[in-house]
Amino acid sequence: MKRYKTIIVAMALDERDATTLRHTAYFAHAAGSQTVYVSYVVPTFDLPPDVAVQSHDVLVSINEETKQQLQENVSNQRNHFPLVTQIECITLQGSPVTELVRLAVQKNADIVCIGLRLQKDHDPLSDSAVNVLRKAPCSTLLIPFGTEPRYDRILVPVDFSEHSREALDVAVEIATYSPGAMITVLHAYGVPLGYYKTGRTYEEFVSIMKKLAERQWDEILPMINFSDIPWTIRFELSDKVPRAILAVAEEIDAQLIVMASHGRTRPAAVLLGHATDSVASKTNRPLLCVKKKGEVVNSLRALLQLFELE
């Protein structure tokens, strides 16, 4: 958890902020975080130039009121954070996706924490969360309103790639900070569409694919140090990876889902990225999308993403 030294928190200025800050405080304690930037993005509107000029004082007032409200929210939750962690409140204007990604780049953030409403509710921050998860140059933690920062049951979907091993490492670090926690590792596998061309039956190919997955797990297991954290591995047959992840999360009542953002190869990266996006948009459980800092977004691509050209 030492990897999450600098944290950005996206606030909504509503009841979910207390939940968001408590989860953030958990990570701050576990990581010994140095700085937490608590931010709120004020939406902007396209106004005629003369109206925009006349609205300047109003916008300044809104920013000042917003910052004061942020400070009050932080003050109410400050006792949950380490005393050594510095907390700074920042107000921004524009698109939540653009501004949060821009802030993550500017502050060299290690993780962005975003509070979500329930699935049936919509608001700019919740609706932007998946895009932030996809574009941010660092890990992202999505926090549904009302969830508790207790991570006793952690679900980690894997495809046996280096990226999913990274997600497993992070899950172990979180579990180490949560006495009594256990990890469920999940690999969802399917049968290739053209299996029948080999002359084998569907059932035969199911067995082949499961044995392949078991062999791949045996190969990477020595690379993972579970540090005496209890764990189990599940192999689930499914042609819909997100559906399998959500079903297992429901079955074990997972309190945290930890997923990588990329896969083994470029096609696998697309598939795993799609699975993460899909789970993020449908789950009502905290989801941590793990990225190696700076790996996903190089300088040119970061600029493109900041201006939403990608």
C-alpha positions as CSV (number, residue, x, y, z in Angstrom):
1,M,0.0,0.0,0.0
2,K,3.0,2.3,0.2
3,R,2.4,3.0,-3.5
4,Y,-0.5,5.3,-2.8
5,K,1.3,8.3,-1.3
6,T,-0.6,11.0,-3.2
7,I,-4.4,10.8,-3.4
8,I,-7.0,12.8,-5.3
9,V,-10.5,12.7,-4.1
10,A,-13.4,13.7,-6.3
11,M,-16.2,15.2,-4.2
12,A,-19.9,15.6,-5.0
13,L,-20.9,18.0,-2.2
14,D,-23.7,15.8,-1.1
15,E,-24.3,12.9,1.3
16,R,-21.9,10.5,-0.4
17,D,-18.8,12.6,0.5
18,A,-18.7,11.1,4.0
19,T,-18.5,7.6,2.5
20,T,-15.9,8.7,0.0
21,L,-13.7,10.4,2.6
22,R,-13.8,7.4,5.0
23,H,-12.6,5.0,2.3
24,T,-9.9,7.5,1.3
25,A,-8.8,7.7,4.9
26,Y,-8.5,3.9,5.0
27,F,-6.1,4.0,2.1
28,A,-4.3,7.0,3.6
29,H,-3.6,5.1,6.8
30,A,-2.6,1.9,5.0
31,A,-0.3,3.7,2.6
32,G,1.0,6.4,4.9
33,S,-0.2,8.9,2.4
34,Q,1.6,12.2,2.4
35,T,-1.0,14.4,0.6
36,V,-4.7,14.2,-0.2
37,Y,-6.2,16.7,-2.7
38,V,-9.9,17.0,-2.1
39,S,-11.4,18.4,-5.3
40,Y,-14.7,19.5,-6.7
41,V,-15.4,20.3,-10.4
42,V,-17.8,23.2,-10.9
43,P,-19.6,22.7,-14.3
44,T,-19.2,25.5,-16.8
45,F,-21.7,26.7,-19.3
46,D,-21.3,28.2,-22.8
47,L,-22.4,31.8,-22.3
48,P,-22.2,34.8,-24.7
49,P,-19.1,36.9,-24.1
50,D,-20.9,39.8,-22.5
51,V,-22.9,37.5,-20.2
52,A,-19.7,35.6,-19.3
53,V,-17.9,38.8,-18.3
54,Q,-20.9,39.8,-16.1
55,S,-20.9,36.4,-14.5
56,H,-17.3,36.5,-13.5
57,D,-18.0,37.8,-9.9
58,V,-20.7,35.2,-9.6
59,L,-18.3,32.4,-10.6
60,V,-15.7,33.7,-8.1
61,S,-18.3,33.6,-5.4
62,I,-19.4,30.1,-6.3
63,N,-15.8,28.9,-6.2
64,E,-15.3,30.5,-2.8
65,E,-18.5,29.0,-1.4
66,T,-17.5,25.6,-2.9
67,K,-14.1,25.6,-1.3
68,Q,-15.6,26.5,2.0
69,Q,-18.0,23.6,1.8
70,L,-15.2,21.3,0.8
71,Q,-13.2,22.4,3.9
72,E,-16.3,21.9,6.1
73,N,-16.7,18.3,4.7
74,V,-13.1,17.6,5.3
75,S,-13.2,19.0,8.8
76,N,-16.0,16.7,9.7
77,Q,-14.0,13.6,8.6
78,R,-10.5,14.8,9.5
79,N,-10.2,12.6,12.5
80,H,-10.3,9.5,10.2
81,F,-7.1,10.6,8.5
82,P,-3.5,10.3,9.7
83,L,-2.4,13.4,11.4
84,V,0.7,13.5,9.2
85,T,-1.3,13.5,6.0
86,Q,-1.8,17.0,4.5
87,I,-5.2,17.7,3.0
88,E,-5.7,20.4,0.4
89,C,-9.0,21.5,-1.0
90,I,-9.1,22.4,-4.7
91,T,-12.0,23.8,-6.8
92,L,-12.0,23.3,-10.6
93,Q,-14.2,24.3,-13.5
94,G,-15.1,22.3,-16.6
95,S,-15.7,18.7,-17.4
96,P,-15.2,16.2,-14.5
97,V,-13.3,13.8,-16.7
98,T,-10.9,16.4,-18.2
99,E,-10.3,18.2,-14.9
100,L,-9.8,15.1,-12.8
101,V,-7.4,13.6,-15.3
102,R,-5.6,16.9,-15.6
103,L,-5.3,17.2,-11.8
104,A,-4.0,13.6,-11.6
105,V,-1.2,14.5,-14.1
106,Q,-0.3,17.8,-12.5
107,K,-0.1,16.4,-9.0
108,N,1.6,13.1,-10.1
109,A,-1.2,11.3,-8.2
110,D,-1.0,7.6,-7.3
111,I,-4.7,7.1,-7.0
112,V,-8.0,8.9,-7.7
113,C,-11.0,8.2,-5.4
114,I,-14.5,8.8,-6.7
115,G,-17.8,8.6,-4.9
116,L,-20.8,7.2,-6.7
117,R,-24.5,7.3,-6.4
118,L,-26.6,4.2,-6.6
119,Q,-27.0,2.7,-10.1
120,K,-30.5,4.1,-10.6
121,D,-29.3,7.6,-9.9
122,H,-27.3,9.8,-12.3
123,D,-25.2,12.8,-11.8
124,P,-22.1,14.3,-13.6
125,L,-19.6,12.7,-11.2
126,S,-21.0,9.2,-11.3
127,D,-21.6,9.4,-15.1
128,S,-17.9,10.4,-15.5
129,A,-16.4,7.7,-13.3
130,V,-15.8,5.1,-15.9
131,N,-14.1,7.6,-18.3
132,V,-11.9,8.8,-15.4
133,L,-11.0,5.2,-14.6
134,R,-10.1,4.6,-18.3
135,K,-8.1,7.8,-18.8
136,A,-6.4,8.5,-15.5
137,P,-2.6,7.8,-15.5
138,C,-2.9,6.1,-12.1
139,S,-5.1,3.7,-10.2
140,T,-8.8,4.6,-9.5
141,L,-11.0,3.7,-6.6
142,L,-14.8,3.8,-7.2
143,I,-16.8,4.1,-4.0
144,P,-20.5,3.5,-4.0
145,F,-22.5,5.6,-1.5
146,G,-23.2,3.9,1.8
147,T,-20.4,1.2,1.6
148,E,-18.1,0.7,4.6
149,P,-14.3,0.8,4.3
150,R,-13.9,-2.8,5.5
151,Y,-12.2,-5.1,3.0
152,D,-12.5,-8.5,4.6
153,R,-13.6,-10.2,1.4
154,I,-11.6,-9.2,-1.6
155,L,-12.3,-10.5,-5.1
156,V,-9.5,-10.4,-7.7
157,P,-10.3,-11.4,-11.3
158,V,-7.2,-12.5,-13.2
159,D,-6.1,-13.5,-16.7
160,F,-2.6,-14.6,-15.5
161,S,-1.0,-11.6,-17.1
162,E,1.6,-9.3,-15.5
163,H,-1.1,-6.7,-15.0
164,S,-3.4,-9.0,-13.1
165,R,-0.4,-10.2,-11.0
166,E,0.0,-6.5,-10.1
167,A,-3.6,-6.4,-9.1
168,L,-3.1,-9.4,-6.9
169,D,0.0,-7.8,-5.2
170,V,-2.2,-4.8,-4.4
171,A,-5.0,-7.0,-3.0
172,V,-2.5,-8.7,-0.8
173,E,-1.2,-5.4,0.5
174,I,-4.8,-4.3,1.3
175,A,-5.6,-7.7,3.0
176,T,-2.4,-7.4,5.1
177,Y,-3.7,-4.2,6.5
178,S,-7.1,-5.8,7.2
179,P,-6.7,-8.5,9.8
180,G,-8.9,-11.5,9.0
181,A,-9.3,-10.6,5.3
182,M,-9.3,-13.3,2.7
183,I,-8.8,-13.1,-1.1
184,T,-10.8,-14.9,-3.8
185,V,-9.0,-15.1,-7.1
186,L,-11.3,-15.6,-10.1
187,H,-10.5,-16.7,-13.6
188,A,-13.4,-16.7,-16.0
189,Y,-12.7,-18.9,-19.1
190,G,-14.7,-19.7,-22.2
191,V,-14.6,-22.0,-25.2
192,P,-13.3,-20.7,-28.5
193,L,-16.0,-20.1,-31.1
194,G,-14.3,-22.3,-33.6
195,Y,-13.9,-25.3,-31.3
196,Y,-16.0,-27.6,-33.5
197,K,-13.5,-27.3,-36.3
198,T,-11.1,-29.4,-34.2
199,G,-13.5,-32.4,-34.2
200,R,-13.8,-32.2,-30.4
201,T,-17.1,-31.7,-28.5
202,Y,-18.0,-28.6,-26.5
203,E,-17.6,-30.6,-23.2
204,E,-14.1,-31.8,-24.3
205,F,-13.1,-28.2,-24.9
206,V,-14.5,-27.0,-21.6
207,S,-12.2,-29.5,-19.9
208,I,-9.2,-28.5,-22.1
209,M,-9.7,-24.8,-21.3
210,K,-10.1,-25.4,-17.6
211,K,-6.9,-27.5,-17.5
212,L,-5.1,-24.8,-19.4
213,A,-6.2,-22.2,-16.8
214,E,-5.2,-24.4,-13.9
215,R,-1.8,-24.9,-15.5
216,Q,-1.3,-21.2,-16.0
217,W,-2.3,-20.5,-12.4
218,D,0.3,-23.1,-11.2
219,E,2.9,-21.3,-13.3
220,I,2.3,-17.9,-11.8
221,L,1.5,-19.0,-8.2
222,P,5.2,-19.1,-7.2
223,M,5.5,-15.4,-8.2
224,I,2.8,-14.3,-5.8
225,N,3.6,-13.8,-2.1
226,F,0.3,-14.1,-0.2
227,S,2.0,-13.4,3.1
228,D,-0.1,-15.9,5.0
229,I,-3.3,-14.2,3.7
230,P,-5.9,-17.0,3.2
231,W,-6.9,-17.3,-0.4
232,T,-8.8,-19.5,-2.8
233,I,-8.9,-19.8,-6.6
234,R,-12.1,-20.2,-8.6
235,F,-12.4,-21.2,-12.3
236,E,-15.7,-20.1,-13.8
237,L,-17.0,-21.1,-17.2
238,S,-18.6,-18.1,-18.8
239,D,-18.7,-16.4,-22.2
240,K,-19.4,-13.1,-20.4
241,V,-16.5,-12.2,-18.1
242,P,-18.2,-9.2,-16.5
243,R,-21.2,-11.2,-15.7
244,A,-19.1,-13.9,-14.0
245,I,-17.2,-11.3,-12.0
246,L,-20.5,-9.7,-10.8
247,A,-22.0,-13.1,-10.0
248,V,-19.1,-14.2,-7.9
249,A,-18.9,-10.8,-6.1
250,E,-22.5,-11.2,-5.2
251,E,-22.1,-14.8,-4.1
252,I,-19.2,-14.2,-1.7
253,D,-20.5,-10.7,-0.7
254,A,-17.2,-9.1,-1.8
255,Q,-16.4,-5.9,0.0
256,L,-13.8,-4.8,-2.6
257,I,-13.1,-5.9,-6.2
258,V,-9.5,-5.4,-7.4
259,M,-9.0,-5.5,-11.2
260,A,-6.2,-4.7,-13.6
261,S,-6.8,-2.3,-16.4
262,H,-4.9,-4.2,-19.1
263,G,-4.4,-7.8,-20.2
264,R,-1.7,-10.0,-21.6
265,T,-1.7,-8.9,-25.2
266,R,-3.3,-6.0,-27.1
267,P,-6.5,-7.9,-27.7
268,A,-6.5,-9.2,-24.1
269,A,-5.9,-5.6,-22.9
270,V,-9.1,-4.5,-24.8
271,L,-11.1,-7.4,-23.3
272,L,-9.9,-6.9,-19.8
273,G,-10.3,-3.2,-20.1
274,H,-13.8,-3.7,-21.3
275,A,-14.5,-6.1,-18.4
276,T,-13.3,-3.5,-15.9
277,D,-15.4,-0.8,-17.5
278,S,-18.5,-3.0,-17.5
279,V,-18.0,-4.1,-13.9
280,A,-17.4,-0.5,-12.9
281,S,-20.7,0.6,-14.5
282,K,-22.8,-2.1,-12.9
283,T,-21.4,-3.1,-9.5
284,N,-22.6,-1.6,-6.2
285,R,-19.3,-2.6,-4.5
286,P,-16.1,-0.6,-4.2
287,L,-13.9,-1.3,-7.2
288,L,-10.1,-0.6,-7.4
289,C,-8.7,-0.4,-10.9
290,V,-5.0,-1.0,-10.6
291,K,-2.6,0.7,-13.0
292,K,1.2,0.9,-13.0
293,K,1.7,4.6,-12.5
294,G,2.6,6.4,-15.8
295,E,2.5,3.2,-17.8
296,V,-0.8,3.6,-19.6
297,V,-0.6,7.3,-20.4
298,N,2.6,8.6,-22.1
299,S,3.1,12.4,-22.5
300,L,1.5,12.7,-25.9
301,R,-1.5,10.6,-25.0
302,A,-1.9,12.4,-21.7
303,L,-2.2,15.7,-23.6
304,L,-4.8,14.2,-26.0
305,Q,-6.8,12.8,-23.1
306,L,-6.7,16.1,-21.2
307,F,-8.5,17.7,-24.1
308,E,-10.8,14.7,-24.7
309,L,-9.4,14.2,-28.1
310,E,-8.9,10.5,-27.5
